[in-house]
């Protein structure tokens, strides 16, 4: 099965890195108009690269759309003039299956995937949603591909945008940067601040995932009433911590909805 990526950007690079880590041996072709991106991907991951869209699409068993939302419509119009595969997967945030099918319909059947850049190291969660006509065989192939780079979760498409703004590894990086910066303000050196913040975030999540206790129970265990952790949490909650996070997620949803109109 030849997998063709349309777009040689960051998520394509992360996925290919994860696939190589998993010893995926099927042919991979990356199409992009920017030769510098292709040279880097070819050097790092030994993939075939292509600057001719017709040759790239004609070679595909599975087509993976990994371009910016603003580029989708024009690219699909070009593909409509080419012999093309039946199965296509869009990684583009915000653009629904209905819009993809409107731009490029049968024989192409569409699925959506939202992989995390953490797939680079084989631990990226990927959400999937399939159109009704997507064959069972093709569904199995798509699940198999993304399961090589981490867990796969199939969800209703109506939940896709909310999932996208919630699952991003950027939350972890942002929390790590914010917590460690605050710790530096209290007098910790940078190395110690980042180690302490990373322990707080990563070890807590790992403990929750491996525990039989509920999240509420673990939180009560870690933040004893009258203790320092409880004081920290109370102050953060009074400052509107949950409201701030929700406001951020809603901003992401608005961006996804804007993408859908492009």
C-alpha positions, 0 to 999 in steps of 0.5 A: 500500500503506497501512502501519499502525503499531500503536504510536507509540513510538521504533522507529516514529518511527525507522522513519518518519524513515528512510522519509521520508529514503528518500522513501517516498510510500505512505500511513502511518497510526500508531495509538496511544492517546496523543494526544501521541505522535501529534501529534508524529509528525504534526508531524514526518513528516506521517503520518496518525494514528488513535486508533480501532483499528478504523479503523486496522486496517481501512485496512491493507495491511500491519500493523506491531506496535510495542508493548511485549510486555506489550501484545501479547496484549490488542491482538491480542484486540481486532484479532481482532474487526476485519476485518484485513489478511493480512500483519502484521509484529511488531517486538516482541522475544522473542515468537515467531511461534507465539505471535503466530499463537496470539493472532491466526491466519488469515487473518493471516500473521505475520513478525518484523522486528528493525530498529535505531533507526539506520534513522532515518538510513538505515543500520539493519540489519533481521533478518527471519523469515517464517512458512511461509504468508507469501506470496512477494508479501508477503515481497517487499513487507516486504523492500522496505519495510525495505531502504529504511532499511538492509540486510536480513538474513533469518535463522532465527527460532531465531536471532532473540533472539541476533541482537537482543541482539547487533546493538543500536546500544546496544553502540556507544553504551555502548562510546563512553561507557565508553571516552571516560569512561575517557579523561577519567580519564586527563586528556583533556578531554571533547571530545577523549576522545569524538573519540578514542573515536569514531575507535577504534570507528567507524574500526576497524569501517569499516576491517574492513568495507572490508578484505580482511584478516581481523579477526584480521589487522587486530587484530594489525596495530593491536596490535603485540606489545610496544606500547601497544595490545597492553598495553591489550588484554591487560589488558582480556582478563585482566579478563574482557572477553569474559566480561562481554560474554557475561554482558550478552548472556545477560541480554538473552536472559533478558529476551527469553525472559520477553517470550515468556511474557507 
